[in-house]
């Protein structure tokens, strides 16, 4: 019997708890900058996603000189105390405040990043990331192993994937008031590569769960993958998290749904999101900028309250993913498959048009030639339907009709009569849910996923029927198999 993984992040939590609690340093910078040899006090509090600083300059400075560039904050510099030495990266200062009208030697501000002087930013090492998230069961929708972290046993949730020949473990741990997501590499890897995989993993989780956790994270470096001794620390403050709970997978709910339909509840592990699909998604996100932009649009759209703007953003996402699929499957998307006969016909048409060129204005002639040149290019509406047909997805009529509204949203209109928009916000929210699901289906199939997808529109309708006791006929499924 294979032994379950044993994890422990007690040392890391202690480091986080005592990290930069009102510690004073001396600044070591180029002589030309006023902050050189100044005293700077850094304060990092648990509820703040940034590092606050007070700096006392060696001499007073006029208000005109209080800029990031003139003071030296736009360049990398070092700070030293009796116990620690840290590097402040270039342009990591996000806020700077001094007196407006008189000279001053005291300034305050915020830092977005700081790391130990010995942190291997340009070399290989073993790394472990900790980020505080709001969900205790965050990794349980994914196929993963049982494991222990400290004194806590988890029956599910340790995800193991390989990216660029480096193995990663992703798991969660509850400690006091905090729920941590941990991402660690088990092989020596480059720091920039580790950061990129972390970014794409958090983005992928945001796409699948509707919750993109950012705020701030801590990365620790180690000599070995037993993670016993912390060598150095890297802190970075990120943007605000987007927590929408707009999930597209939920194996537990799907399991109950299947039982209600067939009275045969499937085994949970068989319907969890596969580790190999997650690894494939990360690999493709690294290779395909269009795919990453599509997921960016979905995540950002989830964070917007306006259903009108959501619909527009999700339609742009649909354009992006369909464009990528079309580019890689040109032959399938061509309306006319007999290219030999078509090419001969195009030559004859071009020859005919050329013979009558003088009868057209230049712009008219160019337009005709362009039409003939692209005669085997599908219409946009057909592209969307063909994208689903490529993956053998049979869309219900309601979802096919939804694709016809694309141009309306992209041109600032809606499917509803002018003047009725404010009375149709519920319907518009449902439309945005359905468009998001359509985009998500194509992303998942692009990654060779085979499983279920959650229909948030049907869930929204069912919730409204239950809570408001409305007589609503729900004609769409809460889950689809894809």
C-alpha positions in Angstrom: 0.0 0.0 0.0 1.4 3.3 -1.1 2.1 5.8 1.8 0.1 9.0 1.6 2.0 12.3 1.3 2.9 14.0 4.5 3.0 17.8 4.3 3.8 20.5 6.9 3.7 24.3 6.5 4.1 25.2 10.2 7.5 26.9 9.6 6.1 28.9 6.6 3.1 30.1 8.7 5.4 31.2 11.5 7.5 33.2 8.9 4.3 34.8 7.5 3.1 35.7 11.0 6.3 37.5 11.9 7.2 38.9 8.5 8.2 42.6 8.7 6.4 43.5 11.9 7.5 47.1 12.2 11.2 46.4 11.4 13.7 49.3 10.7 16.4 49.1 8.0 19.1 51.2 6.4 18.8 51.8 2.7 21.7 50.9 0.4 21.3 52.6 -2.9 23.3 54.5 -5.5 24.8 57.7 -4.1 22.9 60.0 -6.5 19.5 59.0 -4.9 18.2 60.8 -1.8 16.9 57.6 -0.2 20.5 56.2 0.0 21.5 55.8 3.7 18.0 56.7 4.9 16.2 54.8 7.6 13.1 52.9 6.4 10.6 51.1 8.6 8.5 48.4 7.0 5.2 47.1 8.5 3.2 44.2 7.2 -0.1 43.5 8.9 -2.3 40.4 8.3 -5.3 42.2 7.0 -3.3 44.4 4.6 -2.3 43.1 1.1 0.8 45.4 1.0 3.8 46.5 3.0 3.5 50.0 4.6 6.7 52.0 5.0 8.0 55.2 6.7 11.3 56.6 5.4 13.4 59.2 7.1 15.8 60.9 4.6 19.2 62.1 5.6 18.1 65.7 4.5 14.9 67.5 3.7 13.6 67.4 0.1 11.4 69.9 -1.7 7.9 68.7 -2.8 9.0 68.8 -6.5 11.6 66.1 -5.7 9.1 63.6 -4.2 8.7 61.3 -7.2 9.4 57.6 -7.6 12.1 58.3 -10.2 14.0 61.2 -8.4 14.1 59.5 -5.1 15.3 56.2 -6.5 12.3 53.9 -6.1 12.2 53.1 -9.8 15.4 51.2 -9.4 16.3 48.1 -7.4 17.9 48.7 -4.0 18.8 46.9 -0.8 17.7 47.4 2.8 19.7 46.0 5.8 18.9 45.5 9.5 20.8 43.7 12.2 18.9 40.4 11.4 17.8 40.7 7.8 18.8 41.9 4.3 16.1 42.4 1.7 15.9 43.5 -1.9 13.3 46.0 -3.0 12.7 45.4 -6.8 12.5 48.2 -9.2 9.1 49.9 -9.4 7.7 47.9 -6.6 6.7 51.1 -4.7 3.0 51.5 -5.4 2.3 54.6 -3.3 4.4 57.6 -2.1 3.3 60.5 0.1 5.1 63.6 1.4 4.2 67.1 2.4 2.6 69.0 -0.5 3.9 72.6 0.0 6.9 72.5 2.3 10.2 70.5 2.3 10.2 67.3 4.3 12.6 64.6 5.4 9.8 62.1 6.2 7.8 60.2 3.6 5.3 57.3 3.7 4.2 54.8 1.1 3.4 51.2 0.1 5.5 48.4 -1.3 4.2 45.7 -3.5 7.2 43.3 -3.5 10.3 42.5 -1.4 12.5 39.5 -1.1 15.5 38.1 0.8 18.9 39.1 -0.5 19.7 35.5 -1.0 16.5 34.5 -2.7 17.3 32.7 -6.0 15.5 35.0 -8.4 17.8 34.1 -11.3 18.7 30.5 -10.5 17.1 27.1 -9.9 15.8 26.0 -6.6 12.9 24.2 -4.9 10.0 26.6 -4.3 6.7 26.6 -2.3 4.0 29.2 -2.6 1.4 30.0 0.0 -1.7 32.1 -0.7 -4.6 32.8 1.6 -7.9 31.9 0.0 -11.5 32.0 1.1 -12.5 28.4 0.5 -11.7 25.5 2.8 -12.6 22.9 0.2 -11.0 24.6 -2.8 -9.2 21.6 -4.3 -11.8 18.9 -3.7 -13.4 19.3 -7.2 -10.2 17.9 -8.7 -9.0 14.3 -8.8 -6.3 14.1 -6.2 -4.8 12.0 -3.4 -5.4 11.9 0.3 -2.7 13.5 2.3 -1.9 15.0 5.7 -0.7 18.5 6.5 0.6 18.8 10.0 -1.9 17.1 12.3 -4.8 17.4 9.8 -5.8 14.5 7.5 -7.4 15.2 4.1 -9.2 12.4 2.3 -9.0 14.2 -1.0 -7.4 17.2 -2.7 -3.6 16.8 -3.3 -3.3 17.5 -7.0 -0.1 16.3 -8.7 0.8 17.5 -12.2 3.9 17.7 -14.4 4.6 20.8 -16.4 7.8 21.0 -18.5 9.2 17.9 -16.8 8.8 19.5 -13.3 6.4 17.9 -10.9 4.0 20.2 -8.9 1.9 19.5 -5.8 -1.2 21.6 -5.2 -3.2 21.3 -2.0 -5.0 23.2 0.7 -4.6 23.6 4.4 -6.9 25.2 7.1 -5.0 27.0 9.9 -6.9 29.2 12.4 -8.7 31.9 10.5 -6.9 31.2 7.2 -7.3 28.8 4.4 -4.1 28.4 2.5 -3.6 27.1 -1.1 -0.1 25.7 -1.4 1.7 25.2 -4.7 5.2 23.6 -4.6 7.6 22.1 -7.1 9.4 18.9 -6.3 12.2 19.4 -8.8 14.8 22.1 -9.1 13.3 24.8 -11.4 13.9 28.3 -12.5 12.1 30.9 -10.4 10.5 32.7 -13.4 9.1 29.4 -14.6 7.7 28.6 -11.2 6.0 32.0 -11.0 4.5 31.6 -14.4 3.1 28.1 -13.6 1.7 29.6 -10.4 0.0 32.4 -12.3 -1.5 30.0 -14.8 -2.7 27.6 -12.1 -4.4 30.4 -10.2 -6.0 31.6 -13.4 -7.1 28.1 -14.3 -8.7 27.6 -10.9 -10.4 31.0 -11.4 -11.8 29.8 -14.7 -13.0 26.5 -13.3 -14.3 27.6 -9.9 -15.2 31.3 -10.6 -12.8 32.4 -7.9 -9.5 33.9 -8.9 -7.5 34.4 -5.8 -4.8 37.0 -5.9 -4.3 39.7 -3.2 -0.8 38.5 -2.0 1.4 35.5 -1.8 4.6 34.3 -0.2 7.1 32.1 -2.0 9.8 30.2 0.0 12.9 28.6 -1.3 14.6 25.4 -0.1 17.6 23.2 -0.9 15.7 20.0 -1.0 12.1 18.9 -1.7 11.6 17.7 1.9 10.9 21.4 2.6 12.4 21.1 6.1 14.5 24.3 6.1 13.4 27.6 4.6 16.3 29.3 2.9 14.7 32.6 1.8 11.4 34.4 1.3 9.8 36.3 -1.5 6.7 38.5 -1.0 4.5 40.0 -3.7 1.2 41.9 -3.5 -1.1 41.3 -6.5 -4.4 42.8 -7.7 -7.7 42.2 -6.0 -9.2 38.7 -6.1 -12.3 38.1 -8.2 -14.7 35.8 -6.2 -17.9 35.2 -8.1 -18.5 31.5 -7.4 -19.4 31.2 -11.1 -18.1 27.6 -11.2 -18.4 25.5 -14.3 -17.6 22.2 -12.6 -19.0 20.7 -9.4 -18.6 16.9 -9.2 -20.6 16.5 -6.0 -23.6 18.4 -7.4 -23.3 16.5 -10.7 -23.3 13.2 -8.8 -26.6 14.1 -7.1 -28.0 15.3 -10.4 -27.2 12.0 -12.1 -28.8 10.1 -9.3 -32.0 12.1 -9.6 -32.1 11.2 -13.3 -31.0 7.6 -13.3 -31.2 6.5 -9.6 -27.6 5.4 -10.1 -25.1 7.6 -8.3 -21.7 7.5 -10.0 -18.5 7.0 -8.0 -17.2 10.5 -7.1 -13.6 9.9 -8.1 -14.8 9.1 -11.7 -16.3 12.5 -12.2 -13.6 14.7 -10.5 -11.7 17.1 -12.8 -8.7 15.1 -14.1 -5.2 16.1 -13.2 -4.0 15.4 -16.7 -6.6 17.9 -18.1 -5.4 20.5 -15.7 -1.8 19.9 -16.8 -2.8 20.1 -20.4 -4.6 23.4 -19.7 -1.5 24.8 -18.2 0.7 23.6 -21.1 -1.7 25.2 -23.7 -2.0 28.4 -21.7 1.8 28.7 -21.9 1.8 28.1 -25.7 -1.4 29.8 -26.8 -1.8 33.6 -25.9 -5.3 33.5 -27.4 -6.4 30.8 -25.0 -5.1 32.8 -22.0 -6.8 35.9 -23.2 -10.1 34.0 -23.5 -9.8 32.9 -19.9 -8.8 36.4 -18.8 -12.0 37.7 -20.4 -14.1 35.1 -18.6 -12.6 35.8 -15.2 -12.8 39.6 -15.6 -16.4 39.3 -16.9 -17.3 37.2 -13.8 -16.2 40.2 -11.7 -18.5 42.7 -13.4 -22.0 43.3 -12.1 -23.6 44.7 -15.2 -25.1 41.8 -17.3 -24.9 44.0 -20.4 -21.2 44.4 -20.1 -20.8 40.8 -19.1 -22.6 39.6 -22.3 -20.4 41.8 -24.5 -17.2 40.6 -22.8 -18.2 36.9 -23.0 -19.0 37.3 -26.7 -15.5 38.8 -27.3 -14.2 35.7 -25.4 -16.3 33.5 -27.7 -14.8 35.3 -30.8 -11.3 34.7 -29.4 -11.5 31.0 -28.7 -13.4 30.3 -32.0 -10.8 32.2 -33.9 -8.1 30.0 -32.3 -9.9 26.8 -33.1 -10.7 28.0 -36.6 -7.0 28.9 -37.3 -5.9 25.4 -36.3 -8.7 23.5 -38.2 -9.0 25.5 -41.5 -9.9 22.5 -43.6 -12.8 21.5 -41.3 -14.2 25.0 -41.3 -14.2 25.4 -45.1 -17.8 25.3 -46.5 -16.7 23.8 -49.8 -14.6 20.7 -49.3 -13.8 20.1 -53.0 -10.9 22.5 -53.1 -9.6 21.3 -56.6 -12.8 22.2 -58.3 -13.2 25.4 -56.3 -9.7 26.6 -57.1 -10.5 26.2 -60.8 -13.7 28.0 -60.5 -12.0 30.9 -58.6 -9.5 31.2 -61.4 -12.3 31.4 -64.0 -14.1 34.0 -61.9 -11.0 36.2 -61.4 -10.3 36.0 -65.1 -13.9 37.1 -65.9 -13.7 40.0 -63.5 -10.3 41.0 -64.9 -11.8 41.2 -68.4 -14.4 43.7 -67.1 -12.1 45.6 -64.8 -12.7 48.9 -66.7 -16.4 48.8 -65.9 -15.8 49.1 -62.2 -14.3 51.7 -59.9 -11.1 50.6 -58.3 -12.7 50.1 -54.9 -15.5 48.1 -56.5 -13.1 45.9 -58.4 -11.0 45.2 -55.2 -14.2 44.3 -53.3 -15.2 41.7 -56.0 -11.8 40.2 -56.1 -11.7 40.0 -52.3 -15.1 38.2 -52.2 -13.9 35.7 -54.7 -10.6 35.1 -52.9 -12.4 34.4 -49.6 -15.4 32.6 -51.1 -14.5 29.5 -49.1 -14.4 31.3 -45.7 -17.4 30.5 -43.5 -19.7 33.3 -42.2 -19.1 34.2 -38.5 -22.3 32.6 -37.3 -21.3 29.4 -39.1 -17.9 29.5 -37.5 -19.4 29.3 -34.0 -21.6 26.4 -34.9 -18.8 24.6 -36.6 -16.6 25.0 -33.6 -19.0 23.0 -31.5 -19.6 20.5 -34.4 -15.8 19.9 -34.5 -16.0 18.6 -30.9 -19.3 16.7 -31.6 -21.2 19.0 -29.3 -24.9 19.1 -30.2 -26.3 22.4 -28.9 -29.9 22.8 -27.9 -31.9 25.2 -30.0 -31.9 27.8 -27.2 -28.1 27.9 -27.3 -27.9 28.0 -31.1 -30.3 30.9 -31.1 -28.1 32.7 -28.5 -25.2 32.7 -31.0 -27.3 34.8 -33.4 -27.1 37.7 -30.8 -23.4 38.1 -31.1 -23.4 41.1 -33.4 -26.0 42.9 -31.3 -23.9 42.8 -28.2 -20.7 43.7 -30.1 -22.4 46.8 -31.5 -23.9 48.0 -28.2 -27.3 46.5 -28.7 -29.3 43.7 -27.0 -31.8 41.1 -28.2 -34.6 43.2 -26.5 -36.6 46.1 -27.9 -35.1 49.5 -27.2 -36.2 51.0 -23.9 -37.0 47.6 -22.3 -33.4 46.8 -21.1 -34.1 47.8 -17.5 -37.0 45.4 -17.3 -34.9 42.6 -18.7 -31.9 42.4 -16.4 -32.9 38.9 -15.1 -33.1 37.6 -18.6 -29.8 39.3 -19.5 -28.1 37.7 -16.5 -29.3 34.3 -17.7 -28.0 35.1 -21.2 -24.5 36.0 -19.8 -24.5 32.7 -17.9 -25.2 30.8 -21.1 -22.6 32.6 -23.1 -20.0 31.9 -20.4 -20.9 28.3 -20.5 -20.6 28.1 -24.3 -17.1 29.7 -24.1 -16.1 27.3 -21.3 -17.2 24.3 -23.3 -14.9 25.2 -26.2 -12.0 25.8 -23.8 -12.5 22.5 -22.0 -12.8 20.6 -25.3 -9.7 22.3 -26.6 -7.9 20.7 -23.7 -9.4 17.3 -24.4 -11.7 17.3 -21.4 -14.5 14.8 -21.2 -16.9 15.1 -18.4 -19.7 17.4 -17.1 -20.2 21.2 -17.2 -22.5 23.2 -14.9 -25.2 25.3 -16.4 -25.4 28.3 -14.1 -28.5 29.7 -15.9 -30.5 26.6 -15.0 -29.3 26.8 -11.4 -30.2 30.5 -11.2 -33.7 29.6 -12.5 -34.1 26.7 -10.0 -33.0 28.9 -7.1 -35.5 31.6 -8.1 -38.2 29.0 -8.4 -37.4 27.7 -4.9 -36.8 30.9 -3.0 -39.4 33.1 -4.6 -41.9 30.3 -5.1 -42.4 31.2 -8.7 -44.1 28.9 -11.2 -41.2 28.6 -13.7 -40.8 25.9 -16.2 -37.1 25.1 -16.4 -36.5 23.7 -19.9 -32.7 23.5 -19.8 -30.5 21.0 -17.9 -28.5 22.0 -14.9 -25.6 19.9 -16.2 -24.4 18.9 -19.6 -22.0 16.1 -20.6 -19.4 17.2 -23.0 
